[in-house]
Amino acid sequence: MQLLEVNDKPAVKIFAKKLTEKGGAILFDCEGDKVWIPKSCVKIIDRDTIMIQEWIYKQKF
């Protein structure tokens, strides 16, 4: 099993599209929910998929 991490923290992979970027955060459309996520907590895999630190995923969703 592959361990998913973003900046040495446990992460989950979700479907999301980048909408815009401002300062230290990125606005994503996560299946209809528009959510700002700090750049340090996310890794963009491709145009439809990101990895997000698990703690912030639980907080936002």
Rosetta constraint file for C-alpha pairs under 8 A:
AtomPair CA 3 CA 10 HARMONIC 7.69 0.50
AtomPair CA 4 CA 10 HARMONIC 5.99 0.50
AtomPair CA 4 CA 11 HARMONIC 5.20 0.50
AtomPair CA 4 CA 12 HARMONIC 6.50 0.50
AtomPair CA 4 CA 13 HARMONIC 7.91 0.50
AtomPair CA 4 CA 51 HARMONIC 7.83 0.50
AtomPair CA 5 CA 9 HARMONIC 5.18 0.50
AtomPair CA 5 CA 10 HARMONIC 4.62 0.50
AtomPair CA 5 CA 11 HARMONIC 4.80 0.50
AtomPair CA 5 CA 12 HARMONIC 7.84 0.50
AtomPair CA 5 CA 51 HARMONIC 7.86 0.50
AtomPair CA 5 CA 53 HARMONIC 7.12 0.50
AtomPair CA 6 CA 10 HARMONIC 6.60 0.50
AtomPair CA 6 CA 11 HARMONIC 5.96 0.50
AtomPair CA 6 CA 40 HARMONIC 7.94 0.50
AtomPair CA 6 CA 41 HARMONIC 6.40 0.50
AtomPair CA 6 CA 42 HARMONIC 6.43 0.50
AtomPair CA 6 CA 43 HARMONIC 6.52 0.50
AtomPair CA 6 CA 51 HARMONIC 7.06 0.50
AtomPair CA 6 CA 52 HARMONIC 6.81 0.50
AtomPair CA 6 CA 53 HARMONIC 5.98 0.50
AtomPair CA 7 CA 40 HARMONIC 7.15 0.50
AtomPair CA 7 CA 41 HARMONIC 7.23 0.50
AtomPair CA 9 CA 53 HARMONIC 6.23 0.50
AtomPair CA 9 CA 54 HARMONIC 7.69 0.50
AtomPair CA 10 CA 53 HARMONIC 5.78 0.50
AtomPair CA 10 CA 54 HARMONIC 5.67 0.50
AtomPair CA 11 CA 51 HARMONIC 6.09 0.50
AtomPair CA 11 CA 52 HARMONIC 5.26 0.50
AtomPair CA 11 CA 53 HARMONIC 4.06 0.50
AtomPair CA 11 CA 54 HARMONIC 4.54 0.50
AtomPair CA 12 CA 51 HARMONIC 5.44 0.50
AtomPair CA 12 CA 52 HARMONIC 5.57 0.50
AtomPair CA 12 CA 53 HARMONIC 6.39 0.50
AtomPair CA 12 CA 54 HARMONIC 5.76 0.50
AtomPair CA 12 CA 57 HARMONIC 7.70 0.50
AtomPair CA 13 CA 49 HARMONIC 6.98 0.50
AtomPair CA 13 CA 50 HARMONIC 5.76 0.50
AtomPair CA 13 CA 51 HARMONIC 4.36 0.50
AtomPair CA 13 CA 52 HARMONIC 6.49 0.50
AtomPair CA 14 CA 30 HARMONIC 7.85 0.50
AtomPair CA 14 CA 49 HARMONIC 5.78 0.50
AtomPair CA 14 CA 50 HARMONIC 5.64 0.50
AtomPair CA 14 CA 51 HARMONIC 6.29 0.50
AtomPair CA 14 CA 52 HARMONIC 7.56 0.50
AtomPair CA 15 CA 30 HARMONIC 6.27 0.50
AtomPair CA 15 CA 31 HARMONIC 7.01 0.50
AtomPair CA 15 CA 48 HARMONIC 5.55 0.50
AtomPair CA 15 CA 49 HARMONIC 4.52 0.50
AtomPair CA 15 CA 50 HARMONIC 6.39 0.50
AtomPair CA 16 CA 28 HARMONIC 6.01 0.50
AtomPair CA 16 CA 29 HARMONIC 5.44 0.50
AtomPair CA 16 CA 30 HARMONIC 4.35 0.50
AtomPair CA 16 CA 31 HARMONIC 6.53 0.50
AtomPair CA 16 CA 47 HARMONIC 7.78 0.50
AtomPair CA 16 CA 48 HARMONIC 5.22 0.50
AtomPair CA 16 CA 49 HARMONIC 5.35 0.50
AtomPair CA 16 CA 50 HARMONIC 6.25 0.50
AtomPair CA 17 CA 28 HARMONIC 5.36 0.50
AtomPair CA 17 CA 29 HARMONIC 5.16 0.50
AtomPair CA 17 CA 30 HARMONIC 6.63 0.50
AtomPair CA 17 CA 47 HARMONIC 5.98 0.50
AtomPair CA 17 CA 48 HARMONIC 5.12 0.50
AtomPair CA 17 CA 49 HARMONIC 7.01 0.50
AtomPair CA 18 CA 26 HARMONIC 7.01 0.50
AtomPair CA 18 CA 27 HARMONIC 6.11 0.50
AtomPair CA 18 CA 28 HARMONIC 4.51 0.50
AtomPair CA 18 CA 29 HARMONIC 6.48 0.50
AtomPair CA 18 CA 47 HARMONIC 7.22 0.50
AtomPair CA 19 CA 26 HARMONIC 7.55 0.50
AtomPair CA 19 CA 27 HARMONIC 5.48 0.50
AtomPair CA 19 CA 28 HARMONIC 5.39 0.50
AtomPair CA 19 CA 29 HARMONIC 6.64 0.50
AtomPair CA 20 CA 26 HARMONIC 5.96 0.50
AtomPair CA 20 CA 27 HARMONIC 5.28 0.50
AtomPair CA 20 CA 28 HARMONIC 7.35 0.50
AtomPair CA 21 CA 25 HARMONIC 6.04 0.50
AtomPair CA 21 CA 26 HARMONIC 4.36 0.50
AtomPair CA 21 CA 27 HARMONIC 6.06 0.50
AtomPair CA 22 CA 26 HARMONIC 6.33 0.50
AtomPair CA 24 CA 38 HARMONIC 5.80 0.50
AtomPair CA 24 CA 39 HARMONIC 5.70 0.50
AtomPair CA 24 CA 40 HARMONIC 7.92 0.50
AtomPair CA 25 CA 36 HARMONIC 6.17 0.50
AtomPair CA 25 CA 37 HARMONIC 5.38 0.50
AtomPair CA 25 CA 38 HARMONIC 4.16 0.50
AtomPair CA 25 CA 39 HARMONIC 5.04 0.50
AtomPair CA 26 CA 36 HARMONIC 5.51 0.50
AtomPair CA 26 CA 37 HARMONIC 5.43 0.50
AtomPair CA 26 CA 38 HARMONIC 6.35 0.50
AtomPair CA 26 CA 39 HARMONIC 6.28 0.50
AtomPair CA 27 CA 34 HARMONIC 6.67 0.50
AtomPair CA 27 CA 35 HARMONIC 5.56 0.50
AtomPair CA 27 CA 36 HARMONIC 4.37 0.50
AtomPair CA 27 CA 37 HARMONIC 6.42 0.50
AtomPair CA 28 CA 33 HARMONIC 7.97 0.50
AtomPair CA 28 CA 34 HARMONIC 5.63 0.50
AtomPair CA 28 CA 35 HARMONIC 5.39 0.50
AtomPair CA 28 CA 36 HARMONIC 6.36 0.50
AtomPair CA 28 CA 37 HARMONIC 7.50 0.50
AtomPair CA 29 CA 33 HARMONIC 5.55 0.50
AtomPair CA 29 CA 34 HARMONIC 4.58 0.50
AtomPair CA 29 CA 35 HARMONIC 6.53 0.50
AtomPair CA 30 CA 34 HARMONIC 6.18 0.50
AtomPair CA 30 CA 35 HARMONIC 7.12 0.50
AtomPair CA 35 CA 60 HARMONIC 7.57 0.50
AtomPair CA 37 CA 41 HARMONIC 6.87 0.50
AtomPair CA 37 CA 42 HARMONIC 7.08 0.50
AtomPair CA 38 CA 42 HARMONIC 6.92 0.50
AtomPair CA 39 CA 43 HARMONIC 7.75 0.50
AtomPair CA 41 CA 52 HARMONIC 5.78 0.50
AtomPair CA 41 CA 53 HARMONIC 5.37 0.50
AtomPair CA 41 CA 56 HARMONIC 7.61 0.50
AtomPair CA 42 CA 50 HARMONIC 6.82 0.50
AtomPair CA 42 CA 51 HARMONIC 5.64 0.50
AtomPair CA 42 CA 52 HARMONIC 4.50 0.50
AtomPair CA 42 CA 53 HARMONIC 6.47 0.50
AtomPair CA 43 CA 50 HARMONIC 5.66 0.50
AtomPair CA 43 CA 51 HARMONIC 5.11 0.50
AtomPair CA 43 CA 52 HARMONIC 6.52 0.50
AtomPair CA 44 CA 49 HARMONIC 6.48 0.50
AtomPair CA 44 CA 50 HARMONIC 4.44 0.50
AtomPair CA 44 CA 51 HARMONIC 6.40 0.50
AtomPair CA 45 CA 49 HARMONIC 5.38 0.50
AtomPair CA 45 CA 50 HARMONIC 5.08 0.50
AtomPair CA 45 CA 51 HARMONIC 6.97 0.50
AtomPair CA 46 CA 50 HARMONIC 6.96 0.50
AtomPair CA 52 CA 56 HARMONIC 7.22 0.50
AtomPair CA 52 CA 57 HARMONIC 6.42 0.50
AtomPair CA 53 CA 57 HARMONIC 6.31 0.50
AtomPair CA 54 CA 58 HARMONIC 6.28 0.50
AtomPair CA 55 CA 59 HARMONIC 6.33 0.50
AtomPair CA 56 CA 60 HARMONIC 6.02 0.50
AtomPair CA 57 CA 61 HARMONIC 5.80 0.50
